[in-house]
Amino acid sequence: MHLKHLSLLNYKNFESSEFTFDSKINCIVGANGKGKTNILDAIYHLAFGKSYFNPITTQNIRHGAEFFVIEGQFLKKGKEEQIVCSFKKGVKKVIKRNGKIYERISEHIGEVPLVIVSPSDRDLILEGSETRRKFMDGVISQSDKAYLQDVLDYHKILSQRNALLKYFAANHTFDRGTLEVYNQQMHNLGSRIHLRREQFMEAFQPIFQEQYQAISGGDETVSLHYDSQLSEMPLLDLLQKFEEKDRVFQYSTQGIHKDDLSMQIGGHPIKKFGSQGQQKSFLIALKFAQFQFMKAKLTETPLLLLDDIFDKLDARRVAHIVSLVNQDLFGQIFISDTHADRTEEIVKEIHQSYAFIKL
């Protein structure tokens, strides 16, 4: 997968800009506020139909404008691909691939395989379990459309079951037969999702360990563990066992929507016991492992976006990251940084073609 050309119209701080990417490593440098990260986000937008940094679509329109258009010209399996993402206030967002409009944006996921590494990834460590579930779902979905559809269907049934529990409470009534219908549907979907997540973690764990040891120099022990209520008993049994609790709380307390990833360093939660450098190394290893997992699953090498990743890393860890990139395992890479000199010094150590875009 190779991005050849990017065109932005009224996207964030760009009124009308075009960028051509001829090199394997593309460095986007400039002072804060110039739009380095926005270029990476536009590329992400073309892959996922949404911003990585701001999920409120209207806020991605340049101030004073009514719409935005992002267009990317890609080379995929030797063929030209055109992806266009556009949005106008008050109108549904549109994604077109080679001129054809998708009925559902979810159908586009996986067509532009991509991994982004950003300072905002710290949310994976610092925020709640939903962020970590989204990470798992995002990795699996890029190579498994059936899984993505199961997740979407599960959350639809979950929402309906929660609405039913609220209806029972508000109207002082109860119909177990109706509840059982939702229980069975949640069980069927949840069981498939749980199995797929277990299979993913089994394959992902050793890749993550390898990446972390390479970045850290092998000095630290980290772990990544999948926690799920379904590891204790089938979802149908859980829903029946906690029926009274669900009725009292008026929402579903059991299910794969409660799954989490436990992240530890030296046997302790990295959230509390990891330094900034260790946390950043953990996250970069997580994303590099995502890259390797996806590359093995897909026939196309994903794009890799590195947003300001060299900040707060010591020289040794930077050197290890450079050595990983130097192994030629990666395809096209986009790097944003405020320090042009630092970036050039780093990429010179990588024996690949590189180019600078200065904003």
C-alpha positions in Angstrom: 0.0 0.0 0.0 1.5 3.3 -1.1 -0.1 6.8 -0.8 1.1 8.8 -3.8 -0.9 12.1 -3.5 -3.1 13.8 -0.8 -5.4 16.7 -1.5 -7.1 18.7 1.4 -9.9 21.2 1.0 -11.2 23.0 4.1 -9.8 20.2 6.4 -8.9 21.5 9.8 -6.4 24.3 9.3 -5.9 23.7 5.6 -7.9 25.8 3.1 -6.6 24.1 0.0 -3.4 22.0 0.0 -1.8 19.2 -2.0 1.0 16.9 -1.0 2.9 14.3 -3.1 4.7 11.4 -1.4 7.4 9.8 -3.6 9.6 8.4 -0.9 9.4 5.4 1.5 9.8 7.7 4.6 8.0 11.0 4.5 8.9 13.5 7.2 6.5 16.3 7.9 8.1 18.9 10.1 7.3 22.4 11.4 6.4 24.4 14.4 3.4 23.5 16.6 0.0 24.5 15.1 1.2 24.3 11.5 -0.9 21.2 10.7 1.7 18.3 10.8 -0.6 16.0 12.8 -3.6 17.2 10.7 -1.9 15.7 7.6 -1.5 12.4 9.3 -5.1 12.6 10.5 -6.4 13.2 7.0 -4.6 10.0 5.9 -6.2 8.1 8.8 -9.6 9.6 7.8 -9.3 8.1 4.4 -8.7 4.7 5.9 -11.3 4.7 8.6 -13.9 7.3 7.6 -13.3 9.3 10.8 -10.6 11.4 12.6 -8.2 9.7 15.0 -8.1 12.7 17.2 -11.5 14.3 17.0 -14.6 12.1 16.5 -16.9 15.2 16.1 -17.0 15.4 12.3 -18.2 19.1 12.2 -15.1 20.1 14.2 -12.8 18.8 11.4 -14.1 21.5 9.0 -11.9 24.5 8.7 -13.2 27.4 10.7 -15.7 29.5 8.6 -16.3 26.8 6.0 -19.3 24.5 5.5 -17.6 21.3 4.2 -14.4 19.5 3.8 -13.0 17.1 1.2 -10.0 14.7 1.5 -8.8 12.9 -1.5 -6.0 10.3 -1.7 -4.4 8.6 -4.6 -3.1 5.2 -3.6 -1.2 2.4 -5.3 -2.5 -1.0 -4.1 -1.4 -4.3 -5.6 0.0 -2.4 -8.6 -3.4 -0.7 -9.3 -4.4 2.9 -8.8 -7.0 3.5 -6.1 -8.8 6.8 -5.5 -10.4 7.3 -2.0 -12.4 10.5 -1.4 -14.0 11.4 2.0 -16.3 14.4 2.1 -18.6 16.0 4.6 -21.0 18.9 4.5 -22.8 20.3 7.6 -26.3 18.8 7.8 -25.5 16.1 5.3 -24.3 12.5 5.9 -20.6 11.9 5.4 -19.7 10.3 2.1 -16.8 7.9 1.3 -16.1 7.0 -2.3 -13.7 4.4 -3.6 -12.9 4.7 -7.3 -16.0 6.8 -7.8 -18.4 4.4 -6.0 -20.1 5.5 -2.8 -20.2 3.1 0.1 -23.6 2.5 1.6 -22.0 1.9 5.0 -18.7 3.3 6.1 -17.9 0.0 7.8 -17.7 -1.7 4.4 -14.5 0.4 3.7 -12.6 -0.7 6.9 -9.6 -2.7 5.8 -9.3 -1.4 2.3 -6.6 1.0 3.4 -4.7 -0.9 6.1 -3.0 1.6 8.4 -1.4 1.8 11.9 -0.9 5.1 13.7 1.3 5.8 16.7 0.6 9.0 18.5 1.0 10.7 21.9 -2.8 10.4 22.3 -2.3 6.6 22.5 -1.6 7.2 26.2 -5.4 6.9 26.5 -5.0 3.2 26.1 -3.2 3.1 29.4 -4.8 6.0 31.3 -8.5 5.8 30.2 -11.2 3.1 30.8 -11.7 -0.3 29.3 -13.7 0.9 26.3 -10.6 2.5 24.8 -8.7 -0.8 25.0 -11.6 -2.8 23.6 -11.7 -0.4 20.7 -8.0 -1.0 20.1 -8.7 -4.8 19.9 -11.7 -4.4 17.7 -9.8 -2.0 15.4 -6.9 -4.4 14.9 -9.1 -7.4 14.3 -11.6 -5.6 12.1 -9.1 -4.5 9.5 -8.6 -8.1 8.5 -12.0 -9.6 9.5 -15.1 -7.9 8.2 -17.4 -10.6 9.7 -16.0 -9.7 13.2 -16.7 -6.0 12.7 -20.3 -6.8 11.7 -20.7 -9.0 14.8 -19.4 -6.2 17.0 -21.8 -3.7 15.4 -24.7 -6.1 15.7 -23.8 -6.9 19.4 -23.9 -3.3 20.4 -27.2 -2.8 18.6 -28.8 -5.8 20.6 -27.1 -4.5 23.8 -28.7 -1.1 23.4 -32.1 -2.7 22.8 -31.7 -4.9 25.9 -30.8 -1.9 28.0 -33.8 0.0 26.7 -36.0 -3.0 27.6 -34.6 -3.1 31.2 -35.4 0.7 31.5 -38.9 0.1 30.2 -39.5 -2.7 32.7 -38.4 -0.4 35.6 -40.4 2.7 34.3 -43.6 0.7 33.9 -43.3 -1.6 36.8 -43.6 -4.7 34.6 -41.5 -7.6 33.5 -41.5 -10.1 30.6 -38.9 -12.8 30.9 -39.7 -14.2 27.5 -38.9 -11.0 25.7 -35.7 -10.6 27.8 -34.7 -14.2 26.9 -34.8 -13.3 23.2 -32.2 -10.6 23.6 -30.2 -12.8 26.0 -29.9 -15.5 23.3 -28.9 -13.0 20.6 -26.3 -11.4 22.8 -25.0 -14.8 23.7 -24.6 -15.9 20.1 -22.8 -12.7 19.0 -20.9 -12.3 22.2 -19.6 -15.9 22.2 -18.2 -15.4 18.6 -16.6 -12.1 19.5 -15.1 -13.5 22.7 -13.6 -16.5 20.8 -12.1 -14.2 18.2 -10.6 -11.9 20.8 -9.0 -14.9 22.5 -7.6 -16.1 19.2 -6.3 -12.7 18.5 -4.6 -12.3 21.9 -3.0 -15.8 21.5 -1.4 -14.7 18.2 -0.7 -11.1 19.3 1.0 -11.7 22.7 4.3 -13.1 21.4 4.6 -10.4 18.7 4.0 -7.7 21.3 6.6 -9.2 23.7 9.2 -9.4 20.8 8.6 -5.8 19.9 8.8 -4.5 23.5 12.1 -6.4 24.1 13.5 -4.9 20.9 12.6 -1.3 21.9 13.5 -1.5 25.6 16.7 -3.5 25.1 15.3 -6.5 27.1 15.7 -4.8 30.4 12.1 -4.9 31.5 9.3 -7.5 31.8 5.9 -6.5 30.5 2.6 -8.4 30.1 -0.7 -8.0 28.2 -3.6 -10.0 29.4 -7.2 -10.3 28.1 -9.8 -10.1 30.9 -13.3 -11.2 30.1 -16.4 -12.3 32.1 -17.0 -15.0 29.5 -13.8 -16.7 30.7 -15.8 -17.7 33.8 -19.0 -19.1 32.1 -21.0 -18.8 28.9 -22.7 -15.4 28.4 -26.2 -16.9 28.5 -25.5 -18.3 32.0 -24.1 -14.9 33.1 -27.2 -13.0 31.8 -29.5 -15.4 33.7 -27.4 -15.4 36.9 -27.3 -11.6 37.0 -30.8 -10.9 35.8 -31.9 -9.3 39.1 -28.8 -7.1 39.2 -29.5 -6.0 35.6 -33.1 -5.1 36.5 -32.0 -3.0 39.5 -29.3 -1.2 37.6 -31.4 -1.0 34.4 -28.5 -2.0 32.1 -26.6 -5.1 31.1 -23.8 -5.7 33.6 -22.4 -8.8 31.9 -21.0 -9.3 28.4 -18.1 -8.7 26.1 -18.8 -5.0 26.4 -17.0 -5.3 29.8 -13.9 -6.9 28.4 -10.5 -5.3 29.1 -6.8 -5.6 28.5 -4.5 -5.7 31.6 -1.2 -3.9 31.0 1.6 -4.5 33.4 5.3 -3.9 33.8 7.3 -5.9 36.3 4.1 -7.5 37.5 2.4 -4.1 38.4 0.0 -1.9 36.4 1.9 0.2 34.0 -0.6 3.0 34.5 0.7 3.5 38.1 4.2 2.1 38.0 5.5 2.8 34.5 7.6 5.9 33.8 6.7 8.1 30.8 9.4 6.5 28.7 8.3 3.0 29.7 4.7 3.8 28.9 5.6 5.3 25.6 7.8 2.2 24.8 4.8 -0.1 25.8 2.5 1.8 23.4 4.9 1.9 20.5 5.5 -1.9 21.0 1.7 -2.4 21.0 1.3 -0.5 17.7 4.4 -2.1 16.1 2.9 -5.5 17.1 -0.4 -4.4 15.5 1.5 -3.6 12.3 3.2 -7.0 12.2 -0.1 -8.8 13.0 -1.9 -7.0 10.3 0.9 -7.5 7.8 0.8 -11.3 8.4 -3.0 -11.3 7.9 -3.2 -9.1 4.9 -1.7 -9.2 1.4 -0.8 -5.5 1.6 1.8 -3.9 3.9 -0.1 -1.3 6.1 0.9 2.4 6.1 2.6 3.5 9.3 2.0 6.9 10.7 4.4 8.1 13.5 3.1 11.3 15.2 5.8 12.9 17.4 6.9 9.6 18.8 10.6 10.5 19.4 9.7 13.0 22.2 10.3 11.7 25.8 12.3 8.7 24.5 16.0 8.3 25.4 18.6 7.8 22.7 18.8 4.1 23.2 15.1 3.5 22.7 15.1 5.7 19.6 18.0 3.7 18.2 16.1 0.5 18.7 13.1 1.9 16.9 15.3 3.0 14.0 16.8 -0.5 13.9 13.4 -2.1 13.7 12.4 0.2 10.8 15.8 -0.5 9.2 14.9 -4.2 8.9 12.7 -3.4 5.9 9.7 -4.9 7.5 7.7 -1.8 7.0 6.2 -0.2 3.9 5.6 3.5 3.5 6.1 5.6 6.7 4.9 9.1 7.6 6.7 10.9 10.5 5.7 14.2 12.1 8.0 16.1 14.3 8.6 19.7 15.5 12.4 19.2 15.4 13.5 18.9 11.8 17.2 18.4 12.7 16.3 15.6 15.1 14.2 13.9 12.5 16.8 14.2 9.8 19.5 12.8 12.1 17.2 9.8 12.9 16.1 9.0 9.3 19.7 9.3 8.0 20.4 6.1 10.1 17.7 4.3 8.1 18.9 3.1 4.8 15.7 4.0 2.9 14.6 6.9 0.6 13.3 9.8 2.6 11.8 13.3 1.9 10.9 16.3 4.0 7.7 18.4 3.8 8.3 21.6 5.8 5.2 23.5 7.0 
